[in-house]
Amino acid sequence: MTATSAAPPRQLAAINPLQQLKAGHLPRRLVQLYVGLVLYGASMALMVQSHLGPGPWDVLHTGVARHVPLNFGTIAIITSFVVLLAWIPLRQWPGLGTVSNAIVIGIAANFTLAVVDQPGALWLRIVFVVSGVVINALAGALYIGAQLGPGPRDGLMTGLVRRTGLSVRVIRTAIEVTVVAIGFLLGGVVGLGTVLYALSVGPLLQIFLPWFTVRLKTP
């Protein structure tokens, strides 16, 4: 196929929560959303069980877990709803995917932590952390591509970008450096996986997202 005959790349639609539900292909998008969220939670758990360093937000979650009698997934759920409070001054509206993200990911992470033991061999721990990063990016592409609302943390980033006029790179870096620093001070684990995630998940997401972005009927 020549370049001139190729279909244009699929773009994420800028539509409100009600329009998201009316934009067509809803059964396929719902399945894609929840498969993505379950895989996302599972990938978080794999990185935690590797003990080689989780993603930036999970450094915060593991740090908080050292100080409160709550498990990892429950802390992730509570953190999601705390982040949603920051959407209010940013005038962001959560969609079905936003609320689902806040709940399902934590449940999936808890389930995976309960059934997958920490591996003893270093090579297997490396497999866990690398698999976690790749699955995380794939899962992110699935739920973002379903176009049913961004996750709480994604929406915080995009809302700050819109309100401040700063670039996505600057805002995302600032948020992730902040949560890693707070998590580390609370006793959270920072390691190879944290660095690998920071360097890899963006490029991987950029590769996967066009595959799973559903073309919507927009007004």
Order of alpha helices (4+ residues) and beta strands (2+ residues): alpha-alpha-alpha-alpha-alpha-alpha-alpha-alpha-alpha-alpha
